[in-house]
Amino acid sequence: MGMDLTNVALNRERFSNVAWSSVLELAYKYGWKPAGTEPGAWVDPETGELDRQLSPDPDKWSGTYFSNDCQWVTEGDAAGIADALEHALKDTTFGNKELQKLSHFIAFCREGAFFIA
C-alpha cells in the first residue's frame, strides 16, 4: 500500500508509505508547519459546494497525513510543504533520482490543494 496523491490540476504523485513519511519529515525539518488535513469530501466542480462527505465526521477528524481516506491537504499547507522542500534542496545533497522526485513533488504542491488516497 502506498500514498496516491491527486491535486486540483488532476496531476498525480505516488509514494510508498516510507517515502511519504520521509518527505514530510524532511519538510518539517526545514520549516513546514503542518496545518492538518481536511476530511475527504466530494465537491461539485461546477458550484464548489460539498456534495458528499467521504470521511468520518469532520468534528472527529484527526487531521492525519498518513491514511488513505481521501483527505485534503489545503493549498496553503501544500505551499508550505513546497517552500520547506525548496529550502532542503538548497541545504542538502541528494542523488539525481531523489532530486528529480523532490523537484517534481514541489511543482505538484505549487499547483494547489491535493487529496491523499
N, C-alpha and C positions, 0 to 999 in steps of 0.2 A: 504494500500500500504506500502511496506517496501523496504529495500535495499537488493538486491540479488547480492552477490559478487562471482566472479569466478576467480581463479588465473591461472597462466600459467601451473601449475601442474593439472589443472582441478578440484581442490578441491573447495568446496563451503561453503559460510557462509551466514547467513541471519540475518538481524537486522530490528527491527521496525524503523521508522523514528526517534523517540525519542531516542532509544537506540544508533543508529548510531551517532546522534548528540552528545550524551553524551560521547561516546567512543572517538570521535575526539576531543571534548573539553578537556577530560582528557589527551589525548596525547599532545595536545597543551600546557596544563598547565605544563606538565613535559618535555617540551623542543622540541617538534616536530615543525619544521618549514615547513608549507605546501608549496609544490612546485607548487601546482595546478595540476589538472588532464589534460590529453591529450584527444582531441576529439575522440569519438568512431570510430573505423575502423576495417574492416576485413582484416587480414593479411594472405597471403598464407603460410601455415605451412611448406611447402617444401622450399620456396625461402626466406621467411621473408619479402617479398615485399608487399606493400599496394595493396590490391585487390579492395577495395571499401570503400569510406568514408561514415560513417553512420550518423554522427552528422553534425551540421551546419558547415559552412565554418570555417576551423581552425583559420583563421585570426580574426574571430569574436567570437571564443570560450572563455567563461568566466573562465574556469578552475574549475568550481564548483565540489564539492564532494556531493552535495545534490540534484541531479536529477538522473533519471534512463535512461540516454542516451548512455549507453554502453561506457562511458568514462573510460579511463585508469588511474590508479594510478601507477606511474612508480616504477620500482624495488627499486630505491634509496629512493623514498618517502615512499614506504611500509616498508623499513628497518628503516626509521626514525620514523614511527608510532610504529613499534615493539620496538625500543630502548626506546622511551618515555614511552610506556606502561610497559615495564620491570622496569623502574625507579619507576613508580607509584605503581607497585606491592610491591616493597621494602619499600615504604613510607606510604602506605595507607592500612587500614584494609578493607577487602572485605569478604562478606559471601562466603560460599563454591560454590554456584551456579555462582556468579559473578566471582570468582577466576577461576573456570573452563572455563567459557566463554572467559574471557580475555586471559588466557593461551593458549587456542585453537586458538584464533584470532592472538595472537603473532606468533604462529607457522605457521599459514596461511600466514601472512605477510612475514615471513622469507623465504617462498618458492618463492617469487618474485612478479612481477607486477600482478595486478588484475584489472578486469573491474567491473563497477557498472551498474546493470540493474534493 
